[in-house]
Amino acid sequence: MRALAALAALAALAALAALAALAALAALADGRGRPGRPG
């Protein structure tokens, strides 16, 4: 059962890392790709 818990924790960590990367990518695209919005 401990291996299952470790696998679940690893999956949650990977999902969190993917979400953080997606947020950073969205912020980068938002800052660069829209000339109409200040900032």
JOQUI-V687048 format. One record per pair of residues at least 24 apart in sequence whose ideal C-beta (glycine too) atoms are under 10 Angstrom apart, sorted by the first residue. I is the first residue (numbers start at 0). GAP is how many residues later the second one is. Records with the same first field share a line. If there is no record, write none. Layout:
I->GAP ; GAP
//
This chain:
none
//
